């Protein structure tokens, strides 16, 4: 019985193995790579659409109001008169979007 199974596995050739490998690559692409690329595109688009007065959250979790905007940097007002300068890539999301994402009790 064991020799029959071994012989059947060897007669299949390389084609089924290549098809299985190709299927694994496709699944990996559609479930891992493609969603990550979409997320990066959306994040880049959001950073390009930043405007003064928006309430935003940085990737470090700091909430503030956008008071100044340059090519590569932004300035947030986090408290009365306290202004911090960040790189544009440090912006995570709009603060109002974060409130809308919280589950309702």
Buried (B, 14 or more C-beta within 10 A) or exposed (E): EEEEEEEEEEEEEEEEEEEEEEEEEEEEEEEEEEEEEEEEEEBEEBBEEBEEEBBBBBEEEBEBBBEEEEEEEBBBBEEEEEEEEBEBBBBBBBBEEBEEEEEEE
